[in-house]
Amino acid sequence: MKIITIVGARPQFIKTAAVSRAIKKHNLEHPNQAIQEIIVHTGQHYDHNMSEVFFAQMQIPHPQYNLRVGGGSHGAMTGRMLEKIEEVLLQEKPDAVIVYGDTNSTLAGALAAVKLHIRVAHVEAGLRSFNMRMPEEINRILTDQISHWLFCPTETAVKNLERENIFERKQIKVSNVGDVMYDAALFYKQIAQPTEAINSLIDRLGNNFYLSTVHRAENTDNPARLSSIMEALDTISQNTTVVLPSHPRTRKLLGNQNIQNIQILEPVDYFDMITLLSNCRGVFTDSGGLQKEAYFFHKPCVTLRDETEWVELIEHGFNTLVGADKNRIWEVETNLRNSIHDYSKPLYGEGNAAQKIIENVLDINQ
C-alpha cells in the first residue's frame, strides 16, 4: 500500500512523526503488508527552525518532495500547492492521502487527492471554532466534507460532525481515535535534548517563568489586539518573566511595540519547546496545538483568542479564554499563580491514536 502524507507547518510535523513511527512499527511486524509512505512538504513554513530541523530532530523520514510554496495570500498559496500536489499524485498514484489539521496545505492536499478520486484521511477532523473569519475554520470544514476517513481527537469533534450530518454520507468513516499530539508528547518527552541556549535560560529562570506564543492573524494583523496583548505580557513580565519564542510573522511586528521586559526568542525546535513547557509556570498562547500541549505537560493555559476548538479544556478548567483584553489577562494571571488541577482524566485518548489511524487506513475497502 502506498500512502502520501502532506505536511507544511510545525504542528503537522509533530503529528506526522507519530503516524510515521506507527507505519514503521507496522512494517516491522507485518512485512508482507508493508506500507510505503511518501512525505510531501509543501514549504508553507520555510523557516529552518520551523520545518527542516523537525525532520532531523524527530526522526521523521525526510520528505521525498519539497514543493517550496511559501508566502503570498491564502488563495495564491493554496492554488500553487494544489497544482504542485496534483503533479506528485499523478506521478506516484497513491492508494490514500493523509492530511493533518487545518492549514492551507491541508486543504490543498485534500482537494488535489479527491479530484483524482484518491481517498483522503483527515487527522484531527471535526474541530470547530465557529468563527468563519478564521482561514483555519474554512480549511477544516471543507477538508472534512471531502475526506473519506475522519479521525477525530475528541468526542466533541465527533459530535460536531454529527451536527453537520456527516454521518448520513455512507462513504465517510468517522472515528474517535484520540490525539496524535498526545502520542508525540508521551514519546518525545522521554528523549528530548534541549539546546545549550534553552538549558542556560532554564538555569537562570528555574520554573519561575511563563511561556507564550502569539502568531494568529487575528492578533498579529490587528494592531490594537497585538498592542493590548503585548502590554499585558510585558507588565506580567516585570514580576514573572514571559518567554516568547517569536513566530516569523510576529517578529516583524514586534518592532512597533514598546516591549521592555518580555524575553523574546527566535523560533524554537520541538525539544526546546518541550523543555520550556516542562519547566514553565503556565502558558499564554493563541496556538491551538500549544493549548493541548500545556495540558499534556500539566500546565495551566490562558488562550489569547475569543474562542477555541478545544472546548473540553475550558469545560474542565484547564484553560481560560481571555481574548486580547489586557485587564482580563492580568486578572487571570493573578489566579494562575495558585491554580491546582487534576490532570488524571484522559481527554485525548490513551496515546495510541496513530496506531488506530493506520489500522483504519489499511482496510482500504471500508
Backbone torsions as a table, in degrees:
resi	resn	phi	psi	omega
1	MET	NA	137.9	178.5
2	LYS	-113.6	127.1	178.4
3	ILE	-120.9	134.8	172.1
4	ILE	-106.1	128.5	178.5
5	THR	-104.7	127.1	179.9
6	ILE	-104.8	123.1	177.2
7	VAL	-134.6	163.7	178.3
8	GLY	-165.4	-12.7	-175.6
9	ALA	-136.9	157.5	-173.8
10	ARG	-46.0	-52.6	-178.4
11	PRO	-59.7	-31.3	179.8
12	GLN	-69.9	-32.9	177.7
13	PHE	-63.6	-41.1	-178.9
14	ILE	-66.3	-43.2	179.2
15	LYS	-66.7	-41.1	178.1
16	THR	-60.4	-37.6	-179.8
17	ALA	-56.4	-42.7	-179.2
18	ALA	-66.7	-45.0	-177.4
19	VAL	-71.2	-40.2	178.0
20	SER	-62.1	-37.4	177.5
21	ARG	-65.7	-38.4	177.4
22	ALA	-66.3	-36.5	176.7
23	ILE	-64.6	-44.7	179.4
24	LYS	-60.2	-43.2	179.1
25	LYS	-63.2	-43.8	178.0
26	HIS	-59.8	-44.6	-177.5
27	ASN	-64.5	-34.6	177.3
28	LEU	-68.4	-38.0	-176.9
29	GLU	-83.6	-26.8	-176.6
30	HIS	-133.6	68.3	-176.3
31	PRO	-60.8	-23.2	179.4
32	ASN	-80.1	-11.4	177.1
33	GLN	-122.1	38.6	-173.5
34	ALA	-63.9	146.2	177.2
35	ILE	-105.7	128.9	172.4
36	GLN	-95.8	115.6	178.8
37	GLU	-103.5	128.8	175.1
38	ILE	-115.8	119.6	-177.7
39	ILE	-96.4	129.0	177.6
40	VAL	-113.3	117.5	178.1
41	HIS	-97.8	116.5	-177.5
42	THR	-71.8	-23.5	-175.9
43	GLY	88.6	12.1	-177.5
44	GLN	-57.2	-43.5	171.2
45	HIS	-104.1	112.5	-174.4
46	TYR	-108.5	-2.7	173.3
47	ASP	-66.1	133.9	-175.0
48	HIS	-54.9	-45.7	-176.6
49	ASN	-75.0	-4.8	178.8
50	MET	-112.9	3.2	-179.9
51	SER	-143.9	-80.0	-170.2
52	GLU	-56.9	-40.3	-177.0
53	VAL	-62.4	-28.4	-179.6
54	PHE	-64.9	-39.3	-177.6
55	PHE	-65.2	-41.7	179.4
56	ALA	-70.5	-47.2	-173.8
57	GLN	-68.8	-39.1	-173.3
58	MET	-96.3	8.5	174.7
59	GLN	59.4	37.8	175.1
60	ILE	-87.0	136.7	175.3
61	PRO	-52.7	135.2	-176.7
62	HIS	-65.4	140.0	-179.0
63	PRO	-58.0	132.8	174.2
64	GLN	-73.9	-23.0	179.0
65	TYR	-131.3	133.6	170.2
66	ASN	-123.7	110.4	-172.4
67	LEU	-81.3	-16.1	175.4
68	ARG	54.3	43.6	176.0
69	VAL	-103.5	97.9	179.5
70	GLY	-136.3	148.1	179.1
71	GLY	82.6	168.8	-178.5
72	GLY	94.2	175.5	179.8
73	SER	-71.5	165.9	-179.9
74	HIS	-58.7	-45.0	-178.6
75	GLY	-65.1	-44.9	-178.9
76	ALA	-64.8	-44.1	-179.5
77	MET	-62.9	-47.4	-178.4
78	THR	-63.5	-39.3	179.6
79	GLY	-64.0	-43.8	179.5
80	ARG	-66.4	-39.0	177.1
81	MET	-62.5	-44.6	-178.6
82	LEU	-57.5	-45.7	-179.3
83	GLU	-63.7	-46.3	-175.4
84	LYS	-73.0	-37.2	178.0
85	ILE	-65.2	-40.8	178.6
86	GLU	-58.1	-40.2	178.2
87	GLU	-60.3	-42.1	179.3
88	VAL	-65.3	-43.7	-177.9
89	LEU	-64.9	-39.3	178.0
90	LEU	-64.5	-34.0	-179.8
91	GLN	-77.5	-41.3	-172.4
92	GLU	-89.7	-27.5	179.7
93	LYS	50.5	62.3	-178.9
94	PRO	-75.5	163.5	174.1
95	ASP	-82.1	-26.8	-178.1
96	ALA	-156.6	157.1	175.9
97	VAL	-123.2	134.2	176.3
98	ILE	-108.6	129.4	174.0
99	VAL	-124.0	156.9	-173.5
100	TYR	-127.6	136.6	166.9
101	GLY	71.3	-132.2	-165.8
102	ASP	-148.7	28.3	-178.8
103	THR	-90.4	176.4	174.1
104	ASN	-61.0	-33.6	176.6
105	SER	-61.7	-38.0	179.2
106	THR	-60.8	-52.7	-177.1
107	LEU	-66.2	-42.8	-179.4
108	ALA	-62.7	-42.3	179.0
109	GLY	-63.2	-43.2	-179.8
110	ALA	-66.3	-43.6	-179.4
111	LEU	-63.9	-45.6	-179.0
112	ALA	-60.5	-41.9	-177.6
113	ALA	-69.0	-49.4	-173.4
114	VAL	-66.1	-30.5	178.0
115	LYS	-70.0	-20.0	175.9
116	LEU	-101.0	11.9	177.6
117	HIS	62.7	35.6	174.6
118	ILE	-103.4	132.2	-177.6
119	ARG	-69.1	140.2	-176.5
120	VAL	-112.8	135.0	172.0
121	ALA	-107.7	120.1	179.5
122	HIS	-102.9	110.4	177.8
123	VAL	-88.6	129.3	-174.8
124	GLU	81.0	43.7	179.0
125	ALA	-80.0	159.6	171.3
126	GLY	84.7	-0.7	178.9
127	LEU	-75.4	141.7	179.2
128	ARG	-143.4	133.0	171.7
129	SER	-98.3	-17.4	-176.3
130	PHE	61.7	29.8	176.7
131	ASN	-123.6	97.9	-175.2
132	MET	-75.5	-1.1	173.3
133	ARG	-81.2	-12.6	177.8
134	MET	-84.1	123.2	176.1
135	PRO	-56.0	-34.1	-179.3
136	GLU	-64.2	-35.1	179.7
137	GLU	-65.9	-42.3	177.7
138	ILE	-62.9	-44.8	-179.0
139	ASN	-60.1	-44.7	-175.1
140	ARG	-72.0	-37.1	179.2
141	ILE	-64.6	-48.5	-178.9
142	LEU	-64.9	-40.4	179.5
143	THR	-63.5	-41.1	178.0
144	ASP	-61.8	-35.5	-176.5
145	GLN	-70.0	-23.9	-174.2
146	ILE	-113.9	0.9	-179.0
147	SER	-87.6	156.4	177.6
148	HIS	-90.8	-47.4	176.0
149	TRP	-104.3	126.5	176.4
150	LEU	-113.5	104.4	-177.1
151	PHE	-97.0	104.7	-174.9
152	CYS	-90.1	144.2	179.0
153	PRO	-87.5	-17.9	-176.4
154	THR	-144.7	164.8	175.8
155	GLU	-68.8	-30.6	175.8
156	THR	-59.2	-41.3	179.0
157	ALA	-63.7	-39.6	177.3
158	VAL	-61.6	-43.5	-179.3
159	LYS	-65.6	-35.4	176.4
160	ASN	-60.6	-43.3	178.9
161	LEU	-67.2	-36.2	178.3
162	GLU	-63.1	-41.3	178.9
163	ARG	-65.0	-26.9	179.6
164	GLU	-89.8	9.1	177.0
165	ASN	63.5	25.3	177.2
166	ILE	-60.4	-35.3	-174.8
167	PHE	-66.1	-17.8	179.9
168	GLU	-75.6	-13.4	-179.6
169	ARG	-95.2	107.6	-170.5
170	LYS	-63.6	-26.2	-176.6
171	GLN	-78.0	-5.8	-179.2
172	ILE	-101.7	131.6	-179.1
173	LYS	-112.0	117.3	-177.8
174	VAL	-105.6	130.1	179.3
175	SER	-139.3	136.3	170.8
176	ASN	-91.4	96.8	-175.1
177	VAL	-97.4	-9.5	-171.1
178	GLY	95.0	-174.9	-171.9
179	ASP	-107.5	122.6	179.0
180	VAL	-67.1	-21.1	174.9
181	MET	-64.7	-33.0	176.9
182	TYR	-69.4	-41.1	173.7
183	ASP	-52.3	-49.2	-176.4
184	ALA	-64.9	-43.4	-178.9
185	ALA	-60.9	-43.3	-179.9
186	LEU	-62.8	-38.4	-176.8
187	PHE	-76.3	-49.7	-169.8
188	TYR	-79.4	-22.3	178.5
189	LYS	-67.3	-17.5	178.2
190	GLN	-79.8	-23.3	-173.1
191	ILE	-122.9	3.4	-175.3
192	ALA	-61.0	128.2	175.9
193	GLN	-121.4	101.1	-177.6
194	PRO	-71.9	163.3	177.5
195	THR	-73.0	163.5	179.3
196	GLU	-61.4	-35.9	-179.3
197	ALA	-63.7	-42.1	179.8
198	ILE	-71.9	-38.9	175.4
199	ASN	-59.3	-40.7	178.6
200	SER	-64.7	-40.3	178.2
201	LEU	-62.8	-43.6	179.3
202	ILE	-65.7	-39.4	177.4
203	ASP	-59.0	-36.5	-177.8
204	ARG	-78.5	-40.0	-173.8
205	LEU	-97.2	-19.3	-173.1
206	GLY	63.4	-133.8	174.7
207	ASN	-110.3	23.6	-179.4
208	ASN	-99.7	60.1	177.0
209	PHE	-154.1	159.2	173.0
210	TYR	-105.5	147.1	174.8
211	LEU	-102.9	135.3	-179.0
212	SER	-138.5	146.3	168.1
213	THR	-136.4	141.2	177.7
214	VAL	-138.4	113.8	-179.3
215	HIS	-146.5	-13.1	-176.9
216	ARG	-62.4	139.1	-179.7
217	ALA	-58.9	-32.7	-179.8
218	GLU	-61.8	-23.7	177.1
219	ASN	-99.8	-48.4	-174.7
220	THR	-71.7	-29.5	-177.9
221	ASP	-91.8	1.3	178.3
222	ASN	-115.0	102.6	-174.7
223	PRO	-55.3	-37.6	-178.3
224	ALA	-67.4	-43.7	179.4
225	ARG	-65.9	-45.5	-178.3
226	LEU	-63.0	-41.8	179.7
227	SER	-63.2	-41.9	-180.0
228	SER	-64.3	-44.4	179.6
229	ILE	-63.2	-47.2	-177.1
230	MET	-67.3	-36.1	176.9
231	GLU	-63.2	-42.4	179.7
232	ALA	-64.2	-46.9	-178.3
233	LEU	-66.7	-36.6	-179.7
234	ASP	-66.7	-37.5	177.2
235	THR	-67.8	-44.0	177.3
236	ILE	-58.7	-37.4	-175.5
237	SER	-70.2	-11.5	175.1
238	GLN	-64.1	-32.2	-178.2
239	ASN	-107.9	-40.6	178.4
240	THR	-128.8	113.5	-173.1
241	THR	-55.5	132.6	172.2
242	VAL	-99.5	120.6	178.4
243	VAL	-98.3	122.6	-172.6
244	LEU	-125.1	93.2	168.7
245	PRO	-63.5	128.0	-168.1
246	SER	-100.3	120.8	172.2
247	HIS	-62.3	144.3	-179.2
248	PRO	-51.8	-40.3	179.9
249	ARG	-64.1	-42.1	-178.6
250	THR	-69.1	-39.7	-175.3
251	ARG	-58.8	-34.9	-179.9
252	LYS	-67.6	-28.0	-174.2
253	LEU	-95.4	-17.0	-175.5
254	LEU	-69.0	-20.4	178.5
255	GLY	-62.8	-21.3	179.1
256	ASN	-87.0	-2.7	-176.6
257	GLN	-101.6	146.4	178.4
258	ASN	-87.6	75.7	-176.4
259	ILE	-99.0	123.8	-177.6
260	GLN	-120.0	-25.5	-169.8
261	ASN	-117.5	-23.1	-177.5
262	ILE	-67.7	137.6	175.4
263	GLN	-87.9	100.7	-176.9
264	ILE	-91.0	128.7	-179.9
265	LEU	-115.5	159.6	167.1
266	GLU	-67.0	165.0	176.1
267	PRO	-53.6	139.8	-178.3
268	VAL	-108.5	154.9	177.6
269	ASP	-80.4	175.9	-172.8
270	TYR	-65.7	-39.6	179.9
271	PHE	-65.5	-38.8	175.8
272	ASP	-64.9	-39.1	179.1
273	MET	-65.2	-40.3	176.8
274	ILE	-59.9	-42.5	179.9
275	THR	-64.3	-43.8	177.9
276	LEU	-62.7	-43.2	178.0
277	LEU	-62.1	-42.5	-177.2
278	SER	-64.1	-27.8	-172.8
279	ASN	-105.9	-14.7	-173.9
280	CYS	-75.4	165.5	177.4
281	ARG	-83.4	-31.5	-179.0
282	GLY	-176.1	178.3	-171.6
283	VAL	-128.9	136.2	170.4
284	PHE	-119.2	117.9	-173.0
285	THR	-154.3	158.8	167.3
286	ASP	-114.1	12.4	179.4
287	SER	-87.3	132.8	176.1
288	GLY	-66.5	-44.4	-178.2
289	GLY	-64.1	-40.7	-177.3
290	LEU	-69.5	-27.2	174.3
291	GLN	-58.2	-45.2	179.4
292	LYS	-71.2	-41.8	-179.0
293	GLU	-62.2	-34.7	174.7
294	ALA	-58.9	-43.6	177.8
295	TYR	-64.2	-44.0	-179.9
296	PHE	-58.1	-34.3	-178.0
297	PHE	-99.9	14.0	172.7
298	HIS	61.2	45.3	178.3
299	LYS	-119.8	134.7	175.8
300	PRO	-66.1	148.5	-173.7
301	CYS	-129.5	142.1	173.0
302	VAL	-118.6	121.6	-175.5
303	THR	-99.4	122.9	-175.5
304	LEU	-88.4	51.4	178.4
305	ARG	-140.9	168.9	179.5
306	ASP	-90.6	-11.5	177.1
307	GLU	-153.9	166.1	176.0
308	THR	-144.3	150.4	175.5
309	GLU	-77.4	-21.4	-174.6
310	TRP	-96.0	66.4	-172.0
311	VAL	-66.5	-25.8	-179.0
312	GLU	-65.1	-28.0	177.0
313	LEU	-68.4	-36.0	176.1
314	ILE	-68.4	-47.4	-176.0
315	GLU	-60.5	-33.6	-178.2
316	HIS	-96.1	5.7	173.2
317	GLY	81.2	11.2	-179.8
318	PHE	-84.5	-16.1	-172.9
319	ASN	-139.1	147.4	178.5
320	THR	-130.3	129.4	176.7
321	LEU	-85.7	129.9	179.7
322	VAL	-128.7	-6.1	-176.1
323	GLY	63.7	-137.2	178.9
324	ALA	-116.6	19.7	-176.9
325	ASP	-78.8	110.5	-175.7
326	LYS	-63.3	-35.9	178.6
327	ASN	-65.8	-39.0	177.9
328	ARG	-67.4	-39.1	178.2
329	ILE	-61.7	-45.6	178.4
330	TRP	-61.5	-43.4	-178.7
331	GLU	-61.6	-46.2	-178.3
332	VAL	-67.3	-36.4	179.6
333	GLU	-61.9	-36.5	177.2
334	THR	-60.8	-41.7	179.2
335	ASN	-72.9	-28.6	-175.9
336	LEU	-64.9	-30.5	-174.9
337	ARG	-58.9	-34.4	-175.4
338	ASN	-114.8	17.5	-176.3
339	SER	-74.4	139.2	176.7
340	ILE	-131.3	128.8	-177.1
341	HIS	-131.3	154.2	175.5
342	ASP	-96.8	109.7	-175.9
343	TYR	-96.8	15.3	-174.4
344	SER	-77.8	-19.8	-178.4
345	LYS	-75.2	122.9	-178.9
346	PRO	-80.0	100.3	-178.9
347	LEU	-84.1	-18.5	-171.0
348	TYR	-127.9	36.2	176.3
349	GLY	89.4	-165.8	-173.6
350	GLU	-111.2	9.5	179.5
351	GLY	89.1	16.8	179.9
352	ASN	-125.9	29.9	-177.7
353	ALA	-63.4	-40.8	-177.5
354	ALA	-62.8	-41.1	178.2
355	GLN	-61.1	-42.3	179.9
356	LYS	-65.0	-37.2	179.0
357	ILE	-62.7	-46.8	-179.3
358	ILE	-64.1	-40.2	178.2
359	GLU	-60.2	-39.7	179.3
360	ASN	-71.0	-44.7	-176.9
361	VAL	-68.3	-31.0	178.9
362	LEU	-62.6	-31.0	177.3
363	ASP	-83.7	73.6	-171.1
364	ILE	-64.4	-18.7	-177.9
365	ASN	-88.5	4.4	178.4
366	GLN	-60.1	NA	NA
